Amino acid sequence: MTRKIVLVTGASSGIGETTARHLAAAGHHVVLGARRTDRLKQTVADLTAAGQSAEYAQLDVTDLTSVQAFVDDALARHGRVDVLINNAGVMPLARLDALRVDDWNQMIDVNLRGVLHGIAAVLPAMSARKDGHIINVASTAAYRVDSPGVVYCATKMAVRAVSEGLRQESKDIRVTVVSPGFTRTELTHRGGDTQTQEAMRALAESVGIDASSIAEAIGYAVAQPDGVDVSEIVVQATAQG
Ligand SMILES: NC(=O)c1ccc[n+]([C@@H]2O[C@H](COP(=O)([O-])OP(=O)(O)OC[C@H]3O[C@@H](n4cnc5c(N)ncnc54)[C@H](OP(=O)(O)O)[C@@H]3O)[C@@H](O)[C@H]2O)c1
């Protein structure tokens, strides 16, 4: 196996943290980014104590300067970024007629702009090397619209659209969309309409799958040979239907 330099956004909890742990255990060097650095520090301490290779940096994906610094630091230290996993996301759910415009803007900023910022930050170096892999975490919400997740669905559909376009433009860079269904994480813990979020949390807890299933799907895409692009993977609970 080739040891890769893998950057993971939103690595302070849930799918991002579990994926970073999974890829580090597989022998890759992982760079964890998020805003909650206390959580990142703990994960990196766990990994290094286990003899694995990891580091972390504070990251806000809504800020292009922050994303560029995250990538540039990794390039300066390691000479390359092999894989960028654009995983950071938020899901403050509410009906459209609740007019939670700040939540709409946050979802656009994190879920869509954040992914575009990641692409902008790594694309020049990957294009110059004619090598690299960008993995965007979308959702089953990228395939169907469900209220009260209309804006969330819109951002995830946009992530699929951007990924498809990037794949068409890129003959050397691999592009993968990984779309989880209900997964037990902290996604419903913040923002949105309280009752809606509680209902969604209960659903995720009852039928949701473990984040390790998503991490393994990402690990599968990473492990393929250079010439093989795993374009889309949807992983959801059997009970989600
Ligand atoms: N859980 C599900 O059922 C499910 C289903 C489909 C898709 N997804 C997608 O999976 C991805 C991971 O979510 P999760 O379920 O693992 O939820 P989570 O546990 O809440 O993790 C979300 C991560 O995103 C980070 N994040 C949020 N805003 C950020 C910002 N401005 N800059 C940098 N990082 C930011 C958070 O870190 P900080 O707060 O520390 O910055 C956290 O590490 C998201 O894209 C989500 O939409 C999840």
The ligand as an SDF file (V2000), in Angstrom:
LIG
                    3D

 48 52  0  0  0  0  0  0  0  0999 V2000
  -24.9020   11.9940   10.0670 N   0  0  0  0  0  0  0  0  0  0  0  0
  -25.6760   11.8040    9.0210 C   0  0  0  0  0  0  0  0  0  0  0  0
  -26.7770   11.1990    9.1160 O   0  0  0  0  0  0  0  0  0  0  0  0
  -25.2300   12.2860    7.6720 C   0  0  0  0  0  0  0  0  0  0  0  0
  -25.9620   11.8710    6.5420 C   0  0  0  0  0  0  0  0  0  0  0  0
  -25.5690   12.3290    5.2950 C   0  0  0  0  0  0  0  0  0  0  0  0
  -24.4880   13.1690    5.1540 C   0  0  0  0  0  0  0  0  0  0  0  0
  -23.7940   13.5650    6.2710 N   0  0  0  0  0  0  0  0  0  0  0  0
  -22.6790   14.4780    6.0520 C   0  0  0  0  0  0  0  0  0  0  0  0
  -21.5210   13.9740    6.6770 O   0  0  0  0  0  0  0  0  0  0  0  0
  -20.6270   15.0470    6.9510 C   0  0  0  0  0  0  0  0  0  0  0  0
  -20.1020   14.9060    8.3710 C   0  0  0  0  0  0  0  0  0  0  0  0
  -21.1580   15.1240    9.2850 O   0  0  0  0  0  0  0  0  0  0  0  0
  -21.3820   14.2170   10.5920 P   0  0  0  0  0  0  0  0  0  0  0  0
  -22.6400   13.4750   10.3920 O   0  0  0  0  0  0  0  0  0  0  0  0
  -20.1500   13.4860   10.9180 O   0  0  0  0  0  0  0  0  0  0  0  0
  -21.7300   15.3460   11.6790 O   0  0  0  0  0  0  0  0  0  0  0  0
  -20.8680   15.9870   12.8650 P   0  0  0  0  0  0  0  0  0  0  0  0
  -20.4800   14.9400   13.8470 O   0  0  0  0  0  0  0  0  0  0  0  0
  -21.6720   17.1440   13.3600 O   0  0  0  0  0  0  0  0  0  0  0  0
  -19.5610   16.5050   12.1290 O   0  0  0  0  0  0  0  0  0  0  0  0
  -19.5520   17.6820   11.3610 C   0  0  0  0  0  0  0  0  0  0  0  0
  -18.1330   18.1890   11.2780 C   0  0  0  0  0  0  0  0  0  0  0  0
  -18.1340   19.3710   10.4600 O   0  0  0  0  0  0  0  0  0  0  0  0
  -17.3210   20.3350   11.1220 C   0  0  0  0  0  0  0  0  0  0  0  0
  -17.6590   21.7050   10.7390 N   0  0  0  0  0  0  0  0  0  0  0  0
  -18.8440   22.3440   10.8310 C   0  0  0  0  0  0  0  0  0  0  0  0
  -18.7120   23.6300   10.4330 N   0  0  0  0  0  0  0  0  0  0  0  0
  -17.4000   23.7890   10.0890 C   0  0  0  0  0  0  0  0  0  0  0  0
  -16.6400   24.8770    9.5990 C   0  0  0  0  0  0  0  0  0  0  0  0
  -17.1800   26.0880    9.3770 N   0  0  0  0  0  0  0  0  0  0  0  0
  -15.3220   24.6870    9.3480 N   0  0  0  0  0  0  0  0  0  0  0  0
  -14.7460   23.4750    9.5680 C   0  0  0  0  0  0  0  0  0  0  0  0
  -15.4140   22.4000   10.0220 N   0  0  0  0  0  0  0  0  0  0  0  0
  -16.7310   22.5680   10.2860 C   0  0  0  0  0  0  0  0  0  0  0  0
  -17.5170   20.0790   12.6130 C   0  0  0  0  0  0  0  0  0  0  0  0
  -16.3750   20.5560   13.3310 O   0  0  0  0  0  0  0  0  0  0  0  0
  -16.2950   21.8970   14.2180 P   0  0  0  0  0  0  0  0  0  0  0  0
  -17.6760   22.2000   14.7160 O   0  0  0  0  0  0  0  0  0  0  0  0
  -15.3170   21.5220   15.2880 O   0  0  0  0  0  0  0  0  0  0  0  0
  -15.7450   22.9230   13.2790 O   0  0  0  0  0  0  0  0  0  0  0  0
  -17.5500   18.5510   12.6390 C   0  0  0  0  0  0  0  0  0  0  0  0
  -16.2390   18.0380   12.7290 O   0  0  0  0  0  0  0  0  0  0  0  0
  -21.4220   16.3400    6.6970 C   0  0  0  0  0  0  0  0  0  0  0  0
  -21.0720   16.8730    5.4480 O   0  0  0  0  0  0  0  0  0  0  0  0
  -22.8590   15.8440    6.6850 C   0  0  0  0  0  0  0  0  0  0  0  0
  -23.6960   16.6900    5.9250 O   0  0  0  0  0  0  0  0  0  0  0  0
  -24.1290   13.1230    7.5010 C   0  0  0  0  0  0  0  0  0  0  0  0
  1  2  1  0
  2  3  2  0
  2  4  1  0
  4  5  1  0
  4 48  2  0
  5  6  2  0
  6  7  1  0
  7  8  2  0
  8  9  1  0
  8 48  1  0
  9 10  1  0
  9 46  1  0
 10 11  1  0
 11 12  1  0
 11 44  1  0
 12 13  1  0
 13 14  1  0
 14 15  2  0
 14 16  1  0
 14 17  1  0
 17 18  1  0
 18 19  2  0
 18 20  1  0
 18 21  1  0
 21 22  1  0
 22 23  1  0
 23 24  1  0
 23 42  1  0
 24 25  1  0
 25 26  1  0
 25 36  1  0
 26 27  1  0
 26 35  1  0
 27 28  2  0
 28 29  1  0
 29 30  1  0
 29 35  2  0
 30 31  1  0
 30 32  2  0
 32 33  1  0
 33 34  2  0
 34 35  1  0
 36 37  1  0
 36 42  1  0
 37 38  1  0
 38 39  2  0
 38 40  1  0
 38 41  1  0
 42 43  1  0
 44 45  1  0
 44 46  1  0
 46 47  1  0
M  CHG  2   8   1  16  -1
M  END
$$$$
